[in-house]
Amino acid sequence: DAAETSDGDTDRPAWDSKVQYVLAQVGFSVGLGNVWRFPYLCHQNGGGAFMLLYVFLLLIVGVPLFFMELAAGQSIRQGSIGVWKHISPNLAGIGYSSCIVCFYVALYYNVIIAWSLFYMGNSFQYPLPWERCPTAIATNDTATVKECALSSPTSYFWFRKALNITNSIEESGEFNPIMTGCLLAAWAIVALAMIKGIKSSAKVMYFSSVFPYVVLFIFLIRGLMLDGAMEGITYMFYPKLEIWGSLQVWRQAATQVFFALGLGYGSVIAYSSYNPVHNNCHRDALMVSSINFMTSVLATLVVFVVLGFRAKTIALGCVAKNLDLLNLMISSGPEQHASAAGWPWVNTTDPSAVSIAEYRQWFARHGSDMGPTITDCSLEEEMNKGVEGTGLAFIAFTEVMALFPASPFWSTLFFLMLLNLGLSTMFGTMQGILTPLMDNFKVLARYRTVLTVSSCLLGFILGLLFTQRSGNYFVTMFDDYSATLPLVIVVVFETTSVAWVYGTDRFLDDIEVMLKWRPPVVYKYLWKYVCLLAMVGLLAASLLRMVFKGPTYTAWNQTAASEMTLEYPGWALAMIITLIILASSPVPIGYLHAKRFTLLD
């Protein structure tokens, strides 16, 4: 019996306390995606309606699969390779696939940590360097740099100062020396934190897992005091139930549940393998999943309070600009021009006297008569801009920081939070590589420090791909394609292995020995049918989308100072396919070579 045979493993490291373990699991599962992916998906897909759909999928797919991984790791007390090899020697490939995907993710995830380090370093200035456009060096007057004038100070700082980005993935450009230095620093932090295994990383977790919550609450309290906060929250939570009819929304919700809990990486298995054998992993599964969801909701509140303030500030600025233009029209031409357009605020110089709603009402009626110089001022339109991924963190949020009093303090706090969110996930990702390798190859376990440092060094060398001037395009490529498909394939095979190869009754017997009580029988049917069908459906939807939509990426055009969608060149498509094949191929190899394939249930 798996639960009984594992007790003899006395050499295995263990957590010092339950708190340490929970912080590690929460730190791994709560990452940057909770702050910049979940709010965006809610915003795009019907606000409150998306949240209800997310909770539904979390309960019937997320929690059962998370519980399955926790129980497998704790019962067998091995990393991902050892766990699946224990179930059947032909299944070790699942663990190897997990390790490869973890390595892919670690490569680009640490680049995002490097970006956060760069921005944090630049936050110790007043005014913040992205607050206004720089003046053009070539001219002696006060003309601003054209690229900045056409976009915005925050976009210019991100694309030109931080990334110094090329116009497409085909123009590699030279290395960005500052980002290369930041990446080296990021890998050095990871190596130092993990050099003594879970003993050292767990101590860092006390800070890196808790600090982001402190910052999110501070930002929420500060944000609720801002003008536009309520508009942001209303816009966010207004439910649009019709989205439930869209297959695309179900796919996005399932993918988010999947990534939010960190399924398939092997990190959940690695962390739980250091637990005492009788630890209540069922309670852990419910607790970590709940904390993860509540964090996503908290982050979404913070994001939309802040974006509401930003949108209202921009919209009010737009009204003020149009007010000036209209008053100029009145003073320079016949007054009846404005009167004919029904302009009720003749000679009004105070923009606060005109609300956005009043202005829009007037514009809807008379705007078409006023010519192209007078524009609409939509709060909703501003809410729609730049709310996903790096655009949210490094463009939209930095813009808001510049509007706050004591902006360097808020900016430093925000990027320190991103740094800690990234690091706690990074520790789990690296544990998903190192634990299975050390469990499977005893010689590596004897040289833990050498393995950790050399892994981080290799990560830095390969990560230089992302510090070229075109590096951001490769980060997008890895984020979109290197992990999603392989991870879904891994979880499909994990679920098949437990439910149909090992047998759900047998697996529940093992859990009963560990927990001293038997989990509800509903798990048997969820694992065998619901979870498996959901994961196969997600795999099919992801494959079909990739085939029909075709891989594309968003590039920055320096001349037009705007983003554009481009198709990947042939060599980049070949690279995407190679990455997916490399990570996915170990999984089915064992199955194909299996001499004996039994369905025990």
C-alpha positions in Angstrom: 0.0 0.0 0.0 1.4 3.4 -1.0 0.6 5.1 2.2 2.2 2.5 4.4 5.3 1.9 2.3 6.2 5.5 2.4 6.7 5.7 6.2 10.1 4.3 6.0 11.5 7.3 4.1 13.3 8.9 7.1 16.0 10.8 5.1 13.5 12.9 3.3 13.4 16.7 4.2 10.2 17.9 5.9 8.5 21.2 6.5 9.2 22.8 9.9 5.5 23.6 10.4 2.1 23.4 8.7 2.2 27.2 8.2 5.4 26.9 6.2 3.8 24.3 3.9 0.6 26.2 3.4 2.6 29.4 2.6 4.6 27.5 0.1 1.6 26.0 -1.7 -0.3 29.4 -1.7 2.9 31.2 -2.8 3.3 28.9 -5.7 -0.3 28.9 -6.8 -0.9 32.6 -6.3 1.2 34.4 -8.9 1.2 37.2 -11.4 -1.7 35.6 -13.2 -4.0 36.4 -10.3 -3.1 40.1 -10.6 -3.0 40.6 -14.3 -4.8 37.7 -16.0 -7.8 37.0 -13.9 -9.0 40.7 -13.8 -8.6 40.9 -17.5 -10.7 37.7 -18.1 -13.4 38.9 -15.8 -13.4 42.3 -17.6 -13.6 40.7 -21.1 -16.1 38.0 -20.2 -19.0 39.4 -18.4 -17.7 40.5 -15.0 -19.6 38.7 -12.2 -21.0 36.1 -14.6 -17.4 35.0 -15.4 -16.7 34.7 -11.6 -19.7 32.4 -11.1 -18.5 30.2 -14.1 -15.0 30.2 -12.6 -16.2 29.0 -9.2 -18.3 26.3 -10.8 -15.3 24.9 -12.8 -13.0 25.3 -9.7 -15.3 23.1 -7.7 -16.0 20.3 -10.2 -12.6 20.2 -11.9 -9.9 22.4 -10.1 -10.3 21.2 -6.5 -10.6 17.4 -7.4 -7.5 17.5 -9.6 -5.6 19.6 -7.0 -6.6 17.1 -4.2 -5.5 14.2 -6.5 -2.0 15.7 -6.9 -1.7 16.6 -3.2 -2.7 13.0 -2.2 -0.4 11.4 -4.7 2.6 13.4 -3.6 2.0 12.9 0.1 1.1 9.2 -0.2 4.1 8.1 -2.4 6.5 10.8 -1.0 8.3 11.3 -4.3 8.5 14.1 -6.9 6.4 13.9 -10.1 8.7 11.3 -11.8 8.7 9.0 -8.8 4.9 9.3 -8.2 3.9 8.2 -11.8 6.6 5.6 -11.9 5.2 4.1 -8.7 1.8 3.8 -10.2 3.3 2.1 -13.3 6.9 2.1 -14.6 5.5 3.0 -18.0 4.2 6.4 -16.7 7.5 8.0 -15.7 7.2 10.1 -18.9 4.5 12.2 -17.2 7.0 13.4 -14.6 9.7 14.1 -17.2 7.1 16.2 -19.2 6.3 18.2 -16.0 10.0 18.9 -15.5 10.4 20.2 -19.0 7.4 22.5 -18.8 8.6 23.8 -15.4 11.9 24.6 -17.0 10.2 26.5 -19.9 8.1 28.5 -17.5 11.1 29.2 -15.2 13.0 30.6 -18.2 10.5 33.3 -19.1 8.9 33.9 -15.7 12.2 35.0 -14.3 12.4 37.6 -17.1 9.2 39.2 -15.7 10.9 39.2 -12.3 13.8 41.0 -14.0 11.5 43.6 -15.4 10.0 44.2 -12.0 13.5 44.7 -10.6 14.2 47.2 -13.3 11.0 49.2 -12.6 11.5 49.0 -8.8 15.0 50.4 -9.3 13.6 53.3 -11.3 10.9 54.0 -8.8 13.4 55.8 -6.4 13.2 59.0 -8.4 10.9 62.1 -8.2 9.3 62.7 -10.5 9.0 59.1 -11.8 10.9 58.7 -15.1 7.7 57.6 -16.9 5.7 60.6 -15.7 6.3 62.8 -18.8 7.8 62.6 -22.2 11.6 63.4 -22.6 12.6 66.2 -24.9 14.2 65.3 -28.2 18.0 65.6 -28.0 18.4 66.5 -31.7 16.4 69.7 -31.4 17.3 72.5 -29.0 13.7 73.5 -28.3 11.3 71.8 -25.9 9.8 69.4 -28.5 9.2 66.0 -27.0 10.4 62.7 -28.6 8.0 61.9 -31.4 7.5 58.2 -30.4 6.4 59.4 -26.9 4.2 62.2 -28.1 2.3 59.7 -30.4 1.8 57.1 -27.6 2.1 58.0 -23.9 5.0 58.5 -21.4 4.4 55.1 -19.8 4.2 53.3 -23.1 7.4 55.0 -24.3 9.2 54.2 -21.1 8.2 50.5 -21.3 8.8 49.9 -25.0 11.8 52.2 -25.5 13.6 52.6 -22.2 13.0 49.3 -20.5 12.8 46.9 -23.5 14.3 49.1 -26.3 12.1 46.8 -28.4 12.5 46.0 -32.1 9.6 46.3 -34.6 9.2 42.5 -35.0 10.5 39.1 -33.8 12.5 38.9 -37.0 14.7 41.9 -36.0 16.6 40.4 -33.1 18.7 43.5 -32.2 21.6 43.4 -29.8 21.4 42.4 -26.1 19.8 44.9 -23.7 22.6 45.3 -21.1 20.5 46.6 -18.2 17.9 43.8 -18.6 20.6 41.2 -18.8 22.0 42.5 -15.5 18.5 42.4 -14.0 18.0 38.8 -15.2 21.3 37.8 -13.6 20.2 39.4 -10.3 16.8 37.5 -10.5 18.5 34.2 -11.1 21.0 34.9 -8.2 18.0 35.6 -5.8 16.4 32.3 -6.8 19.7 30.3 -6.4 20.4 31.8 -3.0 16.8 31.2 -1.8 16.8 27.6 -2.9 20.4 26.6 -2.2 19.4 24.6 0.9 16.2 23.1 -0.6 12.9 23.6 1.2 14.7 24.7 4.4 15.9 27.9 2.9 13.1 28.6 0.4 10.5 28.2 3.1 12.1 30.9 5.3 12.0 33.3 2.3 8.3 32.3 1.8 7.3 33.8 5.1 7.9 37.2 3.5 7.4 36.6 -0.2 4.0 34.9 0.3 2.5 37.3 2.9 3.8 40.7 1.7 1.7 40.8 -1.6 -1.5 40.5 0.6 -0.4 43.5 2.7 0.3 45.5 -0.4 -3.0 44.5 -2.1 -5.0 45.6 1.0 -3.1 48.9 1.2 -3.8 49.6 -2.5 -7.5 48.7 -2.0 -7.9 51.1 0.9 -6.0 53.8 -1.0 -7.9 53.1 -4.2 -11.4 53.3 -2.6 -10.6 56.9 -1.7 -10.0 57.8 -5.4 -12.5 59.5 -7.7 -13.7 56.9 -10.1 -13.2 53.9 -7.8 -17.0 53.1 -7.7 -17.3 53.4 -11.5 -14.5 50.9 -11.8 -16.1 48.4 -9.4 -19.5 48.7 -11.0 -18.0 48.2 -14.5 -16.2 45.1 -13.2 -19.0 43.3 -11.4 -21.9 44.1 -13.6 -22.9 40.5 -14.7 -23.5 39.7 -18.3 -25.0 36.2 -18.1 -25.2 35.8 -21.9 -21.5 34.9 -22.0 -22.3 31.4 -20.6 -23.4 30.5 -24.1 -19.9 31.1 -25.5 -17.5 28.1 -25.8 -14.5 30.5 -25.9 -15.4 31.8 -22.4 -15.7 28.3 -21.0 -12.2 27.5 -22.5 -10.7 30.6 -20.9 -12.3 29.9 -17.5 -11.1 26.3 -17.5 -7.6 27.4 -18.6 -7.5 30.0 -15.8 -8.6 27.4 -13.1 -5.9 25.1 -14.4 -3.1 27.6 -14.3 -4.2 29.3 -11.1 -3.8 26.1 -9.1 -0.6 25.1 -10.9 -1.8 21.7 -12.0 0.5 19.5 -14.0 3.8 21.3 -13.1 4.7 18.7 -10.5 5.3 21.5 -8.0 2.1 20.7 -6.0 3.3 17.0 -5.9 6.8 18.0 -4.9 5.7 20.3 -2.0 3.2 17.8 -0.6 5.8 15.0 -0.8 7.6 16.7 2.2 4.5 16.4 4.4 3.9 14.0 7.3 2.0 11.0 5.9 -1.1 11.5 7.9 -1.5 15.2 7.1 -5.1 16.2 6.1 -4.4 17.0 2.4 -8.2 17.1 1.6 -8.5 20.2 3.9 -5.4 21.6 2.3 -6.9 21.3 -1.2 -10.0 23.2 -0.1 -8.1 25.8 1.8 -5.4 26.6 -0.8 -8.1 26.7 -3.6 -10.2 29.1 -1.6 -7.3 31.4 -0.7 -6.3 31.4 -4.4 -9.8 32.4 -5.5 -10.2 35.1 -2.8 -6.8 36.5 -3.8 -8.0 36.7 -7.4 -11.1 38.6 -6.3 -9.0 40.9 -4.1 -6.6 41.6 -6.9 -9.5 42.2 -9.3 -11.0 44.8 -6.9 -7.6 46.6 -6.6 -7.1 46.6 -10.4 -10.6 47.9 -11.2 -10.6 50.6 -8.4 -7.3 51.8 -9.8 -8.3 51.5 -13.5 -11.6 53.3 -12.7 -9.6 56.2 -11.2 -7.3 56.2 -14.3 -10.2 56.1 -16.7 -12.1 58.9 -15.0 -9.0 61.1 -14.8 -8.4 60.6 -18.6 -12.1 61.2 -19.5 -12.3 64.4 -17.4 -9.1 65.6 -19.1 -10.8 64.9 -22.4 -13.9 66.9 -21.4 -11.7 69.8 -20.3 -9.7 69.8 -23.6 -13.0 69.8 -25.6 -14.4 72.5 -23.4 -11.4 74.7 -24.3 -11.7 74.0 -28.0 -15.5 74.8 -28.0 -14.9 78.1 -26.1 -12.2 78.9 -28.6 -14.6 78.3 -31.4 -17.2 80.6 -29.8 -14.7 83.4 -29.1 -13.2 83.2 -32.6 -16.4 82.8 -34.7 -20.1 83.6 -34.7 -21.6 82.6 -31.4 -24.6 80.9 -33.0 -22.3 78.1 -34.2 -22.1 76.8 -30.7 -25.7 77.7 -29.9 -26.9 75.8 -33.0 -25.1 72.8 -31.7 -27.0 73.1 -28.4 -23.8 73.8 -26.4 -25.2 74.8 -22.9 -21.9 75.7 -21.3 -21.0 79.0 -23.2 -18.0 80.7 -21.6 -17.7 77.9 -18.9 -14.0 77.7 -18.1 -14.3 75.3 -15.1 -14.2 71.7 -16.5 -15.6 70.3 -13.2 -18.9 72.1 -14.0 -19.5 69.6 -16.8 -19.9 65.9 -15.9 -18.8 63.2 -18.3 -22.4 62.0 -18.6 -23.7 65.5 -19.5 -20.9 65.9 -22.0 -21.6 62.5 -23.7 -25.3 63.2 -23.9 -24.6 66.5 -25.7 -22.0 64.8 -27.9 -24.4 62.0 -28.9 -26.9 64.7 -30.1 -24.6 67.3 -31.7 -21.1 65.9 -31.9 -21.4 65.0 -35.6 -22.1 68.7 -36.4 -18.9 69.9 -34.7 -16.2 68.5 -37.0 -13.3 66.0 -36.2 -11.6 68.2 -33.6 -14.4 67.7 -31.0 -14.2 64.1 -29.7 -16.2 61.8 -27.5 -15.0 61.2 -23.9 -15.9 57.6 -22.9 -15.1 56.2 -19.5 -15.8 52.7 -20.7 -13.4 53.0 -23.7 -10.6 54.0 -21.3 -11.5 51.0 -19.0 -11.0 48.7 -22.0 -7.4 49.9 -22.7 -4.3 48.0 -21.5 -5.8 45.8 -18.8 -4.0 42.5 -19.7 -0.7 41.1 -18.7 2.4 43.3 -19.0 0.2 46.1 -20.4 -1.6 46.3 -17.1 1.4 46.2 -14.8 4.0 48.2 -16.8 1.8 50.6 -18.7 -1.7 51.2 -17.1 -0.6 50.8 -13.5 2.6 52.9 -13.9 0.4 55.6 -15.3 -1.7 55.6 -12.2 1.3 55.6 -9.9 2.4 58.9 -11.5 -1.0 60.5 -10.6 -0.7 59.5 -6.9 0.8 61.9 -4.4 4.1 60.5 -3.2 4.3 58.5 -6.4 7.7 56.9 -5.8 6.5 55.3 -2.6 3.4 53.7 -4.3 5.5 52.6 -7.3 8.2 51.0 -5.2 5.5 49.2 -3.2 3.7 47.9 -6.3 6.8 46.5 -8.0 8.1 45.0 -4.7 4.7 43.2 -4.6 5.1 41.9 -8.2 8.7 40.8 -7.4 7.5 38.8 -4.4 4.5 37.3 -6.3 6.9 36.2 -9.0 9.5 34.8 -6.7 7.2 32.6 -4.6 5.8 31.1 -7.9 9.4 30.7 -9.1 10.5 28.8 -6.0 7.6 26.3 -6.6 8.4 26.0 -10.3 12.1 25.2 -9.6 11.0 22.7 -6.9 9.0 21.0 -9.6 12.3 20.4 -11.5 14.7 19.7 -8.7 12.7 17.4 -6.4 11.8 14.8 -9.1 15.4 14.8 -10.4 16.9 14.3 -6.9 14.3 11.6 -6.0 14.9 9.7 -9.2 18.7 10.1 -9.5 20.3 9.5 -6.0 23.6 10.9 -7.2 22.0 14.3 -7.8 20.5 14.3 -4.3 24.1 14.1 -2.9 25.0 17.3 -4.8 21.9 19.3 -4.1 23.8 22.7 -4.0 25.6 22.0 -7.3 22.4 20.9 -9.0 20.5 24.0 -7.8 23.3 26.5 -8.8 24.0 24.8 -12.1 20.2 24.8 -13.0 20.0 28.5 -12.2 23.1 29.2 -14.3 21.7 27.2 -17.2 18.4 29.1 -16.8 20.3 32.4 -17.0 22.3 31.4 -20.1 19.2 30.2 -22.0 17.2 33.2 -20.6 19.5 35.5 -22.6 17.1 34.8 -25.5 14.7 37.1 -23.7 17.1 39.9 -23.0 17.7 40.7 -26.7 15.8 43.8 -27.9 13.2 41.3 -29.5 13.1 39.4 -26.2 9.6 40.4 -25.3 8.2 38.7 -28.3 9.8 35.4 -27.2 8.4 35.9 -23.7 4.9 36.1 -25.3 5.6 33.0 -27.5 6.7 30.9 -24.5 3.7 32.2 -22.4 1.2 31.5 -25.1 2.4 28.2 -26.4 5.2 26.4 -24.5 3.2 25.5 -21.4 -0.5 25.4 -22.2 -0.8 22.3 -24.5 1.9 20.2 -22.8 0.4 20.9 -19.3 -3.1 19.9 -20.4 -1.7 16.7 -22.0 0.2 16.0 -18.7 -3.0 16.4 -16.6 -5.1 14.3 -19.1 -2.6 11.4 -18.6 -2.3 12.0 -14.8 -6.1 11.7 -14.5 -6.2 8.7 -16.7 -3.4 7.0 -14.7 -5.2 7.5 -11.4 -8.7 6.9 -12.5 -8.3 4.0 -15.0 -4.8 2.5 -14.6 -4.3 2.6 -10.9 -8.0 2.6 -10.1 -10.0 5.2 -8.2 -11.1 2.7 -5.5 -7.5 1.7 -4.9 -6.5 5.4 -4.8 -9.3 6.2 -2.3 -8.1 3.2 -0.2 -4.6 4.7 0.0 -6.1 8.1 1.0 -8.2 6.5 3.7 -5.1 4.9 5.2 -3.4 8.4 5.2 -6.3 10.5 6.4 -8.0 7.8 8.7 -11.3 8.6 6.9 -12.5 8.0 3.4 -13.2 11.0 1.1 -16.7 11.3 -0.4 -17.4 8.9 -3.2 -18.2 11.8 -5.5 -14.4 12.2 -6.1 -14.4 8.7 -7.8 -16.9 9.9 -10.4 -15.3 13.4 -10.8 -11.9 11.9 -11.5 -13.2 9.1 -13.8 -15.6 11.2 -15.9 -16.0 14.9 -15.2 -12.3 15.9 -14.8 -11.1 13.7 -17.6 -13.8 14.9 -20.0 -13.2 18.5 -19.0 -9.4 18.2 -19.6 -9.9 16.3 -23.0 -12.4 19.1 -24.0 -9.9 21.8 -23.0 -7.1 20.0 -25.0 -9.3 19.8 -28.1 -10.5 23.4 -27.7 -6.8 24.6 -27.3 -5.7 22.6 -30.3 -8.5 23.8 -32.6 -8.0 27.4 -31.6 -4.3 27.1 -32.4 -5.0 25.5 -35.8 -7.8 27.8 -36.9 -6.7 31.1 -35.4 -3.1 30.6 -36.2 -0.3 31.8 -33.8 0.0 35.6 -33.8 1.8 38.1 -31.6 1.5 41.8 -30.8 4.5 43.9 -32.0 5.4 47.5 -31.3 5.8 49.8 -34.3 8.3 52.5 -33.4 7.4 54.8 -36.3 3.6 54.8 -35.7 4.2 54.4 -31.9 1.4 51.8 -31.7 0.9 48.1 -31.4 0.0 45.8 -34.3 -0.8 42.1 -34.6 1.6 40.1 -36.7 1.9 36.5 -37.8 4.9 34.5 -36.7 7.5 33.8 -39.4 8.1 30.1 -40.5 11.1 29.6 -38.2 9.2 30.9 -35.2 6.3 28.5 -35.9 8.8 25.6 -36.2 10.2 26.8 -32.8 6.7 26.7 -31.2 6.0 23.2 -32.6 9.4 22.0 -31.4 8.8 23.4 -27.8 5.4 21.6 -27.7 6.7 18.3 -29.0 9.7 18.4 -26.7 7.5 18.8 -23.6 4.7 16.5 -24.7 6.6 13.6 -26.2 7.8 11.9 -22.9 4.2 11.4 -21.8 2.9 8.9 -24.3 6.2 7.1 -24.9 5.7 4.9 -21.8 2.1 4.2 -22.8 3.2 3.2 -26.3 5.9 0.9 -25.0 3.7 -0.6 -22.2 3.7 -4.4 -22.4 0.7 -4.5 -20.0 -2.1 -1.9 -19.9 -4.8 -2.8 -17.3 -8.0 -1.0 -16.4 -8.3 -1.9 -12.8 -11.6 -0.3 -12.1 
